[in-house]
């Protein structure tokens, strides 16, 4: 029995067209789910690593700097972190049916509270990924014609990664404006290199 891995979707496709055994079909599904979980776990680890780099920068700022807005922008570093906190808990509430509003008024929370909340969410999201089917279809919204729009937990989580990367870019611009001459690179490849270097140093 042969399988082909599609790197674009980490999907395993059976090459043998004569396969009609249900157990073999189940194997394809299980491997697909395992690969999805592995990819998301890796992206979660990168996401936490990148966020922590920016959290360290933000803790160096004065209260006045945290409220400073980039010329032509309506957002300060505090605004962006508060927005991320709200969005993270909003998506997590969607996935888990929890009421994210119980976590307080995002805009009035201090920086340490926002960072702590985001880090807690990240830990909870790891647990969610380990205990749920991330490929399961779930109702997301309705279009203008009343048709239900479907999505999956993995799509929600991918959106979460990309949304965070966008706002880290905004933070980088603000930090440079506030005097930081160099911002550590947080792309995926530098993360992989750093992890590989750390692993080799422990062997």
C-alpha positions in Angstrom: 0.0 0.0 0.0 1.5 3.4 -1.0 0.6 6.9 0.1 1.5 10.3 -1.3 2.0 13.3 1.0 0.7 16.6 -0.4 3.0 19.2 1.2 0.5 22.0 0.6 -2.1 20.4 2.8 -0.1 17.7 4.6 -2.8 15.4 3.1 -2.0 11.7 2.5 -3.6 10.4 -0.7 -3.9 6.7 -1.4 -2.2 5.9 -4.7 -3.7 2.4 -5.1 -7.1 3.1 -6.9 -8.3 -0.4 -6.1 -8.3 0.1 -2.4 -11.8 -0.5 -0.9 -10.9 -1.6 2.6 -12.5 0.6 5.2 -9.6 0.1 7.6 -7.2 1.5 5.0 -9.4 4.5 4.5 -9.4 5.0 8.3 -5.5 4.9 8.3 -5.5 7.7 5.7 -7.8 9.8 7.9 -5.8 9.1 11.1 -2.4 10.0 9.4 -4.0 13.1 8.0 -5.1 14.2 11.4 -1.8 13.4 13.0 0.1 15.5 10.4 -2.3 18.4 10.9 -1.7 18.2 14.6 2.0 18.1 14.2 2.1 21.1 11.9 -0.2 23.1 14.1 1.9 22.2 17.2 5.0 23.4 15.4 3.4 26.6 14.4 2.1 27.1 18.0 5.6 26.7 19.3 6.9 29.3 16.8 4.0 31.6 17.6 4.8 31.5 21.4 8.5 32.0 20.7 7.8 35.1 18.5 5.3 36.6 20.9 7.7 36.3 23.8 10.3 38.2 21.9 7.9 41.1 21.5 6.6 40.9 25.1 10.2 41.3 26.3 10.6 44.5 24.2 7.2 45.9 25.4 8.2 45.4 29.1 11.1 47.8 28.5 8.8 50.7 27.5 7.5 53.4 29.8 3.8 53.9 30.3 4.0 56.9 28.0 5.8 55.0 25.3 3.2 52.2 25.5 0.5 54.8 24.7 2.5 56.5 21.9 0.9 56.2 18.5 2.8 56.0 15.2 2.1 59.1 13.0 -0.7 58.3 10.6 -1.8 55.4 12.8 -4.6 55.2 15.4 -2.9 52.4 17.3 -0.3 52.3 20.1 1.6 49.3 21.4 -1.0 49.1 24.3 -3.8 49.2 21.8 -2.4 46.4 19.7 -1.8 44.1 22.6 -5.3 44.8 24.0 -6.7 44.0 20.6 -4.7 40.8 20.3 -5.9 39.7 23.8 -9.6 40.4 22.8 -9.3 38.6 19.4 -7.5 35.6 20.9 -10.1 35.0 23.6 -12.9 35.7 21.1 -11.6 32.9 18.8 -11.0 30.6 21.7 -14.5 31.2 22.9 -15.8 30.3 19.5 -13.9 27.0 19.5 -14.8 26.1 23.1 -18.2 27.8 23.7 -16.7 29.8 26.6 -17.6 33.4 27.3 -14.4 35.4 26.6 -15.9 38.5 28.2 -15.3 36.9 31.6 -11.7 37.8 31.2 -12.3 41.5 31.9 -12.2 44.8 30.1 -9.3 44.4 27.6 -8.6 48.1 27.2 -8.3 48.8 30.9 -6.0 45.9 31.7 -2.3 46.6 32.5 0.4 45.3 30.2 1.4 42.4 32.5 -2.2 41.3 32.7 -2.6 41.3 28.9 0.6 39.4 28.4 -0.3 36.9 31.1 -3.8 36.5 29.5 -2.3 35.8 26.0 0.2 33.3 27.4 -2.6 31.5 29.2 -4.6 31.4 26.1 -1.7 29.9 24.2 -1.3 27.1 26.7 -5.1 26.4 26.6 -5.0 26.3 22.8 -2.2 23.7 22.9 -4.5 21.6 25.1 -7.4 22.1 22.8 -5.4 21.0 19.8 -4.3 17.8 21.6 -7.8 16.8 22.5 -10.0 17.8 19.6 -10.5 16.9 15.9 -9.1 19.9 14.1 -10.6 18.9 10.8 -14.2 18.7 12.0 -16.6 21.1 10.2 -18.3 23.7 12.4 -20.7 26.5 11.6 -19.0 29.8 11.5 -21.5 32.4 10.2 -24.3 33.0 7.7 -24.1 34.9 4.4 -26.6 37.4 3.1 -28.8 34.6 1.8 -28.9 32.8 5.1 -26.6 30.0 4.0 -24.4 28.7 6.9 -20.7 29.2 6.3 -18.6 26.2 7.5 -15.1 26.2 8.8 -12.8 24.0 10.8 -10.8 24.5 14.0 -7.6 24.2 12.0 -8.7 27.1 9.7 -9.5 29.2 12.8 -6.1 28.5 14.3 -4.2 29.2 11.0 -6.1 32.6 10.9 -4.9 33.2 14.5 -1.3 32.6 13.5 -1.5 35.0 10.5 -3.4 37.6 12.4 -0.7 37.7 15.1 2.1 37.9 12.6 0.4 41.0 11.0 0.2 42.8 14.4 3.8 41.8 15.3 4.7 43.8 12.2 2.8 46.8 13.5 4.7 46.5 16.8 8.0 46.3 15.0 7.2 49.7 13.3 6.2 51.3 16.6 9.3 50.0 18.4 11.6 51.4 15.8 9.7 54.7 16.0 10.3 54.6 19.8 14.0 54.2 19.4 14.7 50.5 19.1 17.5 50.3 16.5 17.3 46.6 15.9 14.3 44.2 16.2 15.0 40.5 16.4 13.7 38.6 13.4 10.8 36.3 14.2 10.2 34.5 10.9 9.7 30.8 10.9 13.2 29.9 9.6 15.1 31.8 12.3 12.9 29.9 14.8 13.7 26.5 13.3 17.5 27.4 13.2 17.4 28.5 16.9 15.6 25.3 18.0 18.0 23.2 16.0 21.0 25.0 17.5 19.6 24.6 21.0 19.0 20.9 20.4 22.5 20.2 19.1 24.0 22.0 22.1 22.3 19.6 24.5 23.6 16.5 22.7 
